[in-house]
Amino acid sequence: MTRSFNLADLFEVVADAVPDKLALVAGEVRLTYRELDERANRVAHHLAEAGVRAGDHVSILSYNRAEWLETQIAAWKIRAVPVNVNYRYTADELAYVVADSNSVALVGERSLIARLGDARGKLADLRHTVVIEDGSDEAVPDAVSYEDAVAKVSGERDFAERSSDDLYLLYTGGTTGMPKGVMWRCEDIFISAMGGGNLLGDPVQTPEELGEKATAGGLAMLICAPLMHGAGMWVAWSGLTSGSTVVLWTEHRFSAERVLEVAAAEKAQVMLLVGDAMARPIADLLSASPGAYDLSSVLVVATGGSVTSADVKARLHEAIPSMLTILDAFGGSETGAFSQAVEPGEDGAPRFMPRGDDVAVLDVSLRVISKGSDEIGVVARKGRIPLGYWNDEAKTAKTFVTDDDGTRWALQGDMARMDGDGAIILLGRGSLVINTGGEKVFVEEVEATLKSHPAIYDALVVGVSDQRLGSRVAAVVSLGEDSAESEGLVDELVAHCRKTLAGYKVPRDIRVVDEVKRSPAGKADYRWAKSVWA
């Protein structure tokens, strides 16, 4: 059988090379590569028997667990397309993603599918539902049991040949609007976001090379990010295509103490965290309880999906002596992972060094902004980029653009400048820009400055209505455990911001709250931040 860059093919190459190696740890579940492959074969056969065909879409609605990856691999085995569904969505949002993706099958946890209620029966394309038991007794009519389904079919691998062009579809909420599905070729997402079989070097040239590399090593990788987001999914697949052991954080709430216990028990060499939301509590715990956890196996802490502050990185380095590096990646659903954080600028703005020559900052005419220029543009990537958005030609035309030279670019949506050494100075998401008195303020730049103050634990910045300026800059901050709100704290924060920010960027209003609201994956909740000022 000829191997392609279909992700099921890539997994099977590794499974054949290291069949007895531990592939997946998910709570109490421990599966070798052979066992994970067989389980995925069974799910694939069941889906095929239920009428799922090549090109059909299969929605996955679940917290991190073994069945998530089993179903994803299974879909690609029969050349179907797995669809990630955010388990935090409301019933209407869940129904929207399943409907918008034209999913013909839904595999998910009982309590989560039950959230759909009667809406499930109104989804025109959905014709098959598989329930993963999660301890709930809620009714899910007209569904089959996951374990019953896999028990009744063959575990043999007897599928048709696949293609590198087979689809990878990633639904992303972004910062505005309804969720949208980003379409990639399997080969392109593997190389642009999953390490390409060689995280620190050039991607493999053939699928067969993965087998050779898998027999030579692999790591124990603790994935704390949700699989239904790109960061968690991509790192998990970098593990599954390198012969590594993927350890999933399966609890429904983040706990720094429990994460460190799992890392110690599984001798994790790589820990994937999501920005300050996960990294800061871990740094706090390690600082408060030095030596309490055996992290001597940890070589790399990887972060993504949200900004990780410089002080947090420094504290992690100090607390984990065995750690060689912190990989703070930057990218997005539309661009993959393409740069690595380097030292921030004097103003505290995050700086990222692109890994190749396919990344640029473009001006409004789609011309590349030169290094060292003060001009602000949008981060973009060319080469191995998505095909577009599923079911949305208008958004595709806005995000995936072609310049006058015929080069096709994916616009990341983040505004930035290009430093003299080629680093991207990240200013913030364009859709979150505050227009105050005709000046543009990028909220992430102000947030980084606020969080560089020793008293501040977390911060979000928003624009609030102002009769004179149109909008004014406002901030919501929370304090560190050793800090207390004082009468002069707000004035002190304003003075701190004025040291590195232009006057119009300095927050005119700052409110201290007990906790800055973020999702469990560390995503900023700007709607909540605006409501504080409503």
PATIKOL-8916 format. One record per residue (C-alpha): residue in three letters; x, z, y. Coordinates in steps of 0.02 Angstrom, whole numbers, padded with zeros to 5 digits, always signed. Each point is the difference from the previous one (the first is absolute). Example, Ala and Ser with C-alpha at 12.3 -4.5 7.8 and 13.67 -1.06 7.14 Angstrom:
2
ALA+00615+00390-00225SER+00069-00033+00172
REM end
This chain:
534
MET+00000+00000+00000THR+00071-00051+00169ARG+00013+00147+00119SER-00059-00014+00180PHE+00004+00119+00148ASN-00178+00053-00037LEU+00017+00190+00007ALA-00067+00023-00177ASP+00137-00118-00062LEU+00131+00101+00093PHE-00065+00162-00074GLU-00002-00073-00175VAL+00181-00057+00016VAL+00051+00179+00038ALA-00115+00073-00134ASP+00082-00110-00131ALA+00173+00050+00058VAL-00029+00190+00002PRO-00158+00029-00106ASP+00038+00182-00042LYS+00048+00054+00175LEU-00120+00113+00093ALA-00093-00114+00122LEU-00135+00109+00077VAL-00036+00183+00030ALA-00172+00035+00074GLY-00051+00182-00014GLU-00008+00038-00186VAL+00014-00184-00047ARG+00171-00064-00055LEU+00017-00181-00055THR+00150-00102-00057TYR+00015-00181+00053ARG-00067-00052-00171GLU-00149+00117+00015LEU-00040-00050+00179ASP+00009-00183-00049GLU-00118+00027-00147ARG-00124+00097+00106ALA+00002-00138+00131ASN-00025-00131-00137ARG-00156+00092-00057VAL-00071+00009+00175ALA+00038-00185+00022HIS-00090-00045-00162HIS-00150+00104+00050LEU-00012-00082+00171ALA+00015-00172-00079GLU-00138+00041-00124ALA-00107+00056+00148GLY+00018-00172+00076VAL+00143+00026+00123ARG+00094-00165+00016ALA+00158-00062+00083GLY-00020+00011+00189ASP-00139+00130-00009HIS+00021+00161+00099VAL-00002+00176-00075SER-00021+00149+00117ILE+00090+00164-00040LEU-00074+00159+00074SER+00101+00151-00052TYR+00122+00134+00052ASN+00177-00014-00069ARG-00010+00001-00189ALA+00062-00100-00149GLU-00159-00104-00009TRP+00033-00068+00175LEU+00159-00087-00054GLU-00069-00045-00171THR-00144-00093+00082GLN+00110-00085+00128ILE+00121-00063-00133ALA-00148-00051-00108ALA-00077-00107+00136TRP+00161-00098+00025LYS+00019-00020-00188ILE-00158-00108-00002ARG+00045-00080+00169ALA-00140+00096+00087VAL+00033+00085+00168PRO-00002+00190+00017VAL-00074+00068+00162ASN+00050+00169+00072VAL-00147+00099+00067ASN+00028+00151+00113TYR-00079+00152-00084ARG-00024+00084+00171TYR-00125-00131+00056THR-00183+00036+00028ALA-00131-00083-00110ASP-00023-00142+00125GLU+00188-00030+00013LEU+00021+00002-00189ALA-00141-00125-00020TYR+00076-00108+00136VAL+00168-00017-00088VAL-00076-00035-00171ALA-00117-00129+00077ASP+00127-00079+00118SER+00126-00021-00141ASN-00133-00082-00110SER+00047+00120-00140VAL-00086-00036-00165ALA+00057+00163-00079LEU+00025+00178+00062VAL+00110+00127-00089GLY-00003+00175+00073GLU-00025+00186-00014ARG-00177+00059-00033SER-00019+00105+00158LEU+00068-00139+00110ILE-00109-00139-00072ALA-00150+00117+00012ARG+00032+00006+00187LEU-00058-00181+00009GLY-00173+00050-00060ASP-00131-00138+00007ALA+00118-00112+00099ARG+00091-00045-00161GLY-00152-00090-00066LYS-00008-00106+00158LEU+00176-00072-00016ALA-00033-00181-00042ASP+00162-00038-00095LEU+00022+00165-00091ARG-00055-00012-00180HIS+00105+00128-00094THR+00044+00183+00032VAL+00123+00108-00097VAL-00001+00188+00027ILE+00153+00111-00011GLU-00052+00178-00037ASP+00056+00125+00133GLY-00100+00154-00046SER-00152-00051+00101ASP-00173-00006-00078GLU-00072-00119+00129ALA-00101-00144-00070VAL+00073-00176+00005PRO-00132-00113-00080ASP+00045-00161-00090ALA+00184+00045-00019VAL+00116+00013-00150SER+00126+00136-00037TYR+00183-00045+00031GLU+00063+00089-00156ASP-00140-00070-00110ALA+00038-00173+00066VAL+00187+00004-00037ALA-00029+00075-00172LYS-00107-00147-00057VAL+00120-00143+00039SER+00169-00062-00054GLY+00162+00065+00073GLU+00091-00161-00041ARG+00082-00104+00134ASP-00076-00171-00029PHE-00038-00071+00171ALA+00020-00171+00079GLU+00149-00046+00107ARG-00004+00058+00180SER+00066-00065+00165SER+00111+00062+00142ASP-00140-00063+00114ASP-00127+00124-00072LEU-00077+00105+00137TYR+00044+00174+00061LEU-00137+00067+00114LEU+00027+00156+00107TYR-00145+00071+00101THR+00055+00089+00157GLY-00100+00094+00129GLY+00119-00029+00143THR-00039+00084+00167THR-00156-00096+00048GLY-00147-00085-00084MET-00055-00005-00181PRO+00124-00004-00145LYS+00077-00170-00035GLY+00086-00071-00152VAL+00174-00070+00020MET+00039-00140-00124TRP+00175-00020-00071ARG+00075-00103-00139CYS+00062+00119-00136GLU+00177-00066+00018ASP+00002+00025+00188ILE-00065+00180-00001PHE+00124+00045-00139ILE+00146-00060+00105SER-00064+00049+00173ALA-00066+00175-00040MET+00045+00058-00176GLY+00188-00018+00007GLY+00012-00165-00093GLY+00081+00088-00148ASN+00149+00052+00106LEU-00042+00124+00139LEU+00171-00003+00082GLY+00045-00182-00024ASP-00062-00177-00028PRO-00158-00021-00104VAL+00012-00057-00181GLN-00006-00187-00029THR-00096+00005-00164PRO-00124+00122-00078GLU+00114+00021-00151GLU+00133+00083+00109LEU-00114+00151+00016GLY+00020+00037-00185GLU+00189+00000+00014LYS-00005+00117+00150ALA-00127+00117-00082THR+00112+00033-00150ALA+00140+00051+00118GLY-00092+00141+00087GLY-00154+00046+00099LEU-00048+00156+00097ALA-00131+00137-00001MET-00111-00040+00149LEU-00129+00124+00067ILE-00137-00095+00092CYS-00097+00116+00116ALA-00086-00141+00096PRO-00168-00067-00062LEU+00010-00154-00111MET-00145-00074+00098HIS+00117-00020+00150GLY+00141-00125+00009ALA+00143+00127+00014GLY-00046+00092-00160MET-00042-00157-00095TRP+00159-00091+00050VAL+00118+00141-00047ALA-00092+00027-00164TRP+00026-00183-00041SER+00183+00006+00050GLY+00010+00134-00134LEU-00099-00092-00134THR+00106-00157+00024SER+00165+00094-00011GLY-00025+00101-00158SER-00025+00160+00100THR-00117+00146-00036VAL-00144+00003+00125VAL-00065+00177+00030LEU-00166+00001+00091TRP-00063+00139+00113THR-00175+00016-00074GLU-00072+00149+00093HIS-00132-00039+00130ARG+00079+00102+00139PHE+00180+00001+00055SER+00095+00160-00036ALA+00184+00012+00048GLU+00024+00141-00126ARG-00076-00097-00145VAL+00093-00160+00046LEU+00165+00092-00008GLU-00048+00079-00165VAL-00038-00172-00073ALA+00161-00072+00072ALA+00101+00140-00081ALA-00091-00010-00167GLU+00016-00189-00015LYS+00177-00003+00072ALA-00054-00127+00130GLN+00140-00105+00072VAL-00111-00088+00127MET-00142+00081+00097LEU-00122-00110+00095LEU-00083+00092+00145VAL-00112-00061+00141GLY+00079+00038+00168ASP-00007+00169+00085ALA-00168+00041-00082MET+00091+00032-00164ALA+00183+00013+00049ARG-00021+00135+00132PRO-00093+00126-00112ILE+00132-00027-00134ALA+00141+00027+00125ASP-00088+00157+00062LEU-00017+00070-00176LEU+00180-00039-00047SER+00062+00082+00160ALA-00106+00155-00032SER+00047+00012-00185PRO+00179-00064-00022GLY+00049-00019-00182ALA-00177+00031-00064TYR-00014-00175-00075ASP+00126-00092-00107LEU+00014-00167+00089SER+00177-00037-00060SER-00060-00164-00077VAL-00069-00069+00165LEU+00105-00144+00065VAL-00121-00089+00116VAL-00149+00052+00104ALA-00100-00155+00047THR-00131+00004+00137GLY-00121-00130+00064GLY-00173-00029+00068SER+00028+00113+00149VAL+00141+00056+00114THR+00122+00131-00064SER+00079+00099+00142ALA+00188+00013+00018ASP-00001+00191-00008VAL-00097-00004-00164LYS+00127-00119-00077ALA+00143+00112+00056ARG-00081+00154-00077LEU-00031-00090-00165HIS+00183-00052-00007GLU+00051+00179+00029ALA-00120+00070-00129ILE+00038-00126-00139PRO+00191-00010-00015SER-00007-00124-00145MET-00096-00127+00105LEU+00099-00156+00041THR-00119-00077+00125ILE-00173-00005+00076LEU-00078-00172-00011ASP-00124-00010+00143ALA-00076-00171-00020PHE-00102-00099+00124GLY-00120-00142-00037GLY-00183-00034-00028SER-00131-00078-00111GLU+00023-00167+00087THR+00191+00000-00002GLY+00060+00104-00146ALA+00145+00124+00018PHE+00138-00079+00102SER+00101+00128+00096GLN+00083+00170-00011ALA-00001+00137+00132VAL+00162+00034+00093GLU+00041+00126+00136PRO-00138+00005+00134GLY+00037-00051+00177GLU+00039+00122+00140ASP-00184+00004+00045GLY-00046+00049-00178ALA-00080-00168-00040PRO+00014-00046-00185ARG+00128-00136-00041PHE-00001-00105-00158MET+00133-00120-00062PRO-00070-00157-00084ARG+00067-00035-00175GLY+00009-00187+00022ASP-00009-00142+00124ASP-00185-00031-00029VAL-00056+00134+00125ALA-00012-00022+00189VAL-00088+00061+00156LEU-00102-00143+00076ASP-00064-00024+00176VAL-00174-00064+00044SER+00058-00180-00029LEU+00066+00045-00174ARG+00179-00019+00057VAL+00130+00119-00072ILE+00052+00134+00125SER+00189+00016+00008LYS+00095+00158-00045GLY+00024+00122+00143SER-00143-00070+00103ASP-00119+00119+00088GLU-00144-00117-00040ILE-00139+00071-00108GLY-00074-00102-00140VAL-00082+00014-00170VAL+00090+00030-00164ALA-00013-00150-00116ARG+00064-00061-00168LYS+00020-00174-00072GLY+00042-00065-00174ARG-00085+00095-00141ILE-00157+00055+00090PRO-00186+00006-00047LEU-00114-00149-00022GLY-00125+00080+00120TYR-00151+00114-00003TRP-00132-00012-00135ASN-00164-00066+00068ASP+00057+00002+00181GLU+00066-00162+00075ALA-00012+00065+00179LYS+00112+00151-00031THR+00117-00107-00104ALA+00023-00118+00147LYS+00040+00145+00118THR+00124+00089-00114PHE+00087-00142-00092VAL+00059-00122+00132THR+00111-00153+00010ASP+00123-00025+00143ASP+00048-00164+00085ASP+00139-00029-00128GLY-00121+00011-00146THR+00056+00173-00057ARG-00141+00108-00067TRP+00003+00184+00051ALA-00096+00156-00049LEU-00030+00110+00152GLN+00021+00184-00043GLY-00104+00056+00150ASP+00133+00124+00059MET+00075-00022+00172ALA+00188+00016+00013ARG+00163-00047+00085MET+00158-00064-00084ASP+00152+00109+00028GLY+00173-00071+00031ASP+00052+00032-00180GLY-00153-00086-00070ALA-00102+00157-00033ILE-00186-00002+00036ILE-00050+00131+00129LEU-00176+00040-00054LEU-00122+00035+00142GLY-00166+00008-00090ARG-00149-00093-00068GLY-00066-00128+00123SER-00180+00049-00034LEU+00039+00177+00058VAL+00078-00047+00166ILE-00067+00101+00148ASN-00024-00099+00160THR+00019+00126+00139GLY-00004-00065+00178GLY+00059-00171-00060GLU+00147+00071-00099LYS+00009-00006-00189VAL+00041+00158-00098PHE+00040-00005-00186VAL-00066+00160-00077GLU+00132+00017-00136GLU+00138+00002+00131VAL-00083+00148+00087GLU-00037+00086-00166ALA+00183-00011-00051THR+00053+00080+00165LEU-00125+00141-00016LYS+00053+00036-00180SER+00182+00010+00054HIS-00043+00162+00093PRO+00046+00150-00111ALA-00170+00082+00020ILE-00102-00150-00057TYR-00047-00025-00182ASP-00109-00155+00017ALA-00076-00107+00137LEU-00123-00142+00028VAL-00018-00095+00164VAL-00156-00094+00057GLY-00071-00079+00156VAL-00149+00087+00080SER-00113-00069+00135ASP+00059+00020+00180GLN-00096-00059+00153ARG+00156-00043+00100LEU+00120-00063-00136GLY-00123-00070-00126SER+00084+00104-00134ARG+00121+00146+00007VAL+00120+00063-00131ALA-00058+00155-00095ALA+00080+00094-00144VAL-00056+00118-00137VAL+00140+00107-00070SER+00023+00136-00129LEU+00139+00129+00000GLY+00129+00050-00129GLU-00019+00164-00093ASP+00131+00085+00108SER-00075-00062+00163ALA-00140+00077+00101GLU-00105-00073+00139SER+00054+00067+00168GLU-00069-00019+00174GLY+00140-00118+00049LEU+00011-00102-00160VAL-00096-00151+00065ASP+00108-00010+00156GLU+00154+00017-00111LEU-00059-00146-00109VAL-00033-00107+00152ALA+00175+00037+00066HIS+00072-00040-00172CYS-00087-00169-00001ARG+00058-00042+00176LYS+00181+00010-00057THR-00016-00159-00104LEU-00167-00082+00044ALA-00055-00093+00155GLY-00125+00100+00102TYR-00151-00105-00049LYS+00036+00034-00185VAL+00001+00190+00018PRO-00162+00080-00064ARG-00110+00058+00143ASP-00099+00110-00120ILE+00069+00098-00148ARG-00107+00107-00113VAL+00069+00118-00133VAL-00100+00007-00163ASP+00024+00095-00162GLU+00027-00161-00098VAL+00020-00183+00045LYS-00117-00094-00115ARG+00076-00128-00117SER-00054-00074-00166PRO+00082+00071-00158ALA+00109-00156+00003GLY+00064+00046+00174LYS-00098-00132+00096ALA-00040+00047+00179ASP-00184+00036+00036TYR-00015-00070+00175ARG-00189+00008-00003TRP+00013+00188-00022ALA+00131+00011+00138LYS-00116-00092+00120SER-00144+00116-00049VAL+00103+00150+00055TRP-00009-00071+00176ALA-00180-00060-00009
REM end
